[in-house]
Amino acid sequence: MSITSCTNCASVDNSWYSWYNGVMNALDVRSEFPMLEPGSERRIGTDDAKLVYLDSAATALKPKCVIAQELDFYSHNTGSAGRGAHTLTNEAGEAIERARRKLVDFALSSDVADVEKEKWTAVFTSGATMGLNMLSLMFLLGSLNSDENKTSRFQLDDKCNIILSRAEHHSNIVPWQQVSKITGAQIRYLDLLNSGELDLEQLNKLVDENTKVLSISHASNVTGVVHEVDKITAHLDKFTAGSSRPIVILDACQSAPHIPLELDIRGVDFAVVSAHKVYGPSGVGAVLGQKDAFLDAPVVMSGGGMVEQVDDFTTTFQALPNKYEPGSFATAQILAFAAALDFVSKIGFADIRTHEKNLTSKLLEVRNISSVRILGDGVLLDNRLGLVAFELAGVHPHDLGNYLDELGIAVRVGHHCAQLVHRRFGVQSSTRASLGIYNTTDDVDALISGIESAKRFFGV
Ligand SMILES: Cc1ncc(COP(=O)(O)O)c(C=O)c1O
């Protein structure tokens, strides 16, 4: 791919579109990813084997258009967005606003009416973890007994409760524990069924009039189960009304690369995403939210950029969303995030889903290997993403991971920042294989024969 010099900061050569003719072909897609590009692909392991990348749930590989976009910003368009009045700062600021609109479009239903779309915004953060910290800290500050906070929905005390699930990533548990410690609010967990699904029956006893927050993942990074968010929010709607409805937060890190988020029809107030999981760069993510939900949300991080007027002892803030974006923007990363969203949108979730579902049914064949147990293996293909975390009895996941690495196969081992799920399934850690749009049946075959080979090597 060549990089054109550009005058509006967001246009790199989109010639990669030319390979895409409406039918996704993973082999064509692979050539868009330098780490996989036939002929120059990355090699790892003792025999310098071609990379079999099965760790997209940790971080996805980057297509050329994303890399080119970052390079373009640094090569031709560097400017501090929103600071000053020269051409480069103006262009960078405008490009960020285009990226913001793109992200909102990406996160809502494709047929959403303009008036509905207008109700949403995105606040750029350094990632999903930072987004969840920002939201939880809003509750912490909102709980201070000040005049400003009297009517805020972001208030917790020792009578309140916060609902999470045991399927959550630590990023959606630990910040709430910190808040709970200080405010006294109780954390309540939705448990998992053996299938890996959330036990929604429990909502009847967990949700009450003191529930102020429900923060839940759209899909688990361990079981791959896509949670029934609509049923959960419908339950809240039945139970509560108007301003007493708890604030609902969706951790969409795992779902965003694979299925449409359609936040406008999920009944959520906020959602968090990380660009690096969606084929974008690291160091950037966002809190997407309904503008109304932000109305009485305290500013928890402050500094330059987000202010209107600073006096000796007081400051007035800019309007949403900038008021929650202190400091300089990660401009190159935000623009590359937008390029990644373009890349995914151009292929489209219909093709992505078809491809990944086919591969997932093959991936699930690991369950046929004796001594393998998948964590949460009872969910229909329609309701799960392309990832499996499993234990191989008698082999520590780190040993299996090292063995597969020598064969050129990159999988994740450990607890994947989700110790509660592992404890639920009676293990401390597991091996996880996760798919992206570039994977092929050859990759899954390599994994299956790699596990068989590991079994022989370790004598299990
Ligand atoms: C479900 C889920 N939530 C949150 C995160 C945290 O994302 P980040 O580390 O990019 O902030 C991850 C990352 O693995 C995740 O899988």
Ligand as a Chemical Component Dictionary entry (heavy atoms), coordinates in Angstrom:
data_LIG
# 
_chem_comp.id                   LIG 
_chem_comp.type                 NON-POLYMER 
_chem_comp.pdbx_formal_charge   0 
_chem_comp.three_letter_code    LIG 
# 
loop_
_chem_comp_atom.comp_id 
_chem_comp_atom.atom_id 
_chem_comp_atom.alt_atom_id 
_chem_comp_atom.type_symbol 
_chem_comp_atom.charge 
_chem_comp_atom.model_Cartn_x 
_chem_comp_atom.model_Cartn_y 
_chem_comp_atom.model_Cartn_z 
_chem_comp_atom.pdbx_ordinal 
LIG C1 C1 C 0 -13.977 -8.347 28.131 1  
LIG C2 C2 C 0 -12.814 -7.415 28.293 2  
LIG N1 N1 N 0 -12.992 -6.278 28.994 3  
LIG C3 C3 C 0 -11.993 -5.399 29.168 4  
LIG C4 C4 C 0 -10.747 -5.623 28.654 5  
LIG C5 C5 C 0 -9.663  -4.613 28.885 6  
LIG O1 O1 O 0 -9.278  -4.034 27.699 7  
LIG P1 P1 P 0 -7.974  -3.081 27.632 8  
LIG O2 O2 O 0 -6.893  -3.821 28.344 9  
LIG O3 O3 O 0 -7.756  -2.915 26.204 10 
LIG O4 O4 O 0 -8.305  -1.835 28.327 11 
LIG C6 C6 C 0 -10.501 -6.797 27.927 12 
LIG C7 C7 C 0 -9.157  -7.105 27.396 13 
LIG O5 O5 O 0 -8.767  -8.242 27.298 14 
LIG C8 C8 C 0 -11.571 -7.717 27.749 15 
LIG O6 O6 O 0 -11.413 -8.852 27.067 16 
# 
loop_
_chem_comp_bond.comp_id 
_chem_comp_bond.atom_id_1 
_chem_comp_bond.atom_id_2 
_chem_comp_bond.value_order 
_chem_comp_bond.pdbx_ordinal 
LIG C1 C2 SING 1  
LIG C2 N1 SING 2  
LIG C2 C8 DOUB 3  
LIG N1 C3 DOUB 4  
LIG C3 C4 SING 5  
LIG C4 C5 SING 6  
LIG C4 C6 DOUB 7  
LIG C5 O1 SING 8  
LIG O1 P1 SING 9  
LIG P1 O2 DOUB 10 
LIG P1 O3 SING 11 
LIG P1 O4 SING 12 
LIG C6 C7 SING 13 
LIG C6 C8 SING 14 
LIG C7 O5 DOUB 15 
LIG C8 O6 SING 16 
# 
